[in-house]
């Protein structure tokens, strides 16, 4: 299943501005993992003294990054983080370039469609459009999956050697060469039972692969039929990336 990216608990170094920032992030990461928690639990998980955790929580509440939960004495993440998170993009303009073509493809095929990048050795979902396998493999922005998704395999095959992925599966060099030659990668229930996926590259103006468009279905025999629509949509997104802001195309006949 997908999960939100995390970076582990950060222990602050007292007496420095950097220590305060690390402490604040430790509290936020504890809230991410616990969802709703009281002060004692947050202090224990973040590795902070209760007085420090309480002081940081009050500051985070003032900034909208945390808020008091309905349960007395408990806290949760605040709406300001959602606003900030929406502004982050791994590739400038990618979300806007992909939005129309991605949704048009989902509407035309009924498939679940998403755009992903590779981050810290995992497949990171940038945007998603609802479709037939949402209950099994929802493509929620910010969620991460193993790199061995169809999108991840395509991105790893296009990347420079030396990614922090650990031991590669047997025959990967041949698989990667085939992905580069075909311009497509597939996943046949390799991660989630009942989910089949095909992925096509999204390229920057210079031709480098910067993201992958993935199309998920619940039927194996649909993969072949979804391949060309995926390629067409990925090319439209690639074209949109090279346009000025606001100049995106949703679909193109015969592309």
Buried (B, 14 or more C-beta within 10 A) or exposed (E): EBEEEEEEBBEBEEEEEEBBEBBBBBBBBBBBBBEEBBBEBBBEBBBBEEEBBBBBBEBBBEEBBBBEBEEEEBBBBBEBBEEEEEEEBBBEBBBBBBBBBBBBBBBEBBBBBBBBBBBEBBBBBBBBBBBBBBEBBBBEBBBBBEBBBBBBBBBBBBBEEEBEBEEBEEEBEEBBEEBBEBBBBBBEEBBBEEBBBBBBBBBBEEEEBBBBBBBBBBEEEBBEEBBEBBBBBBBBBBBBBEBEEEEBBBBEEEE
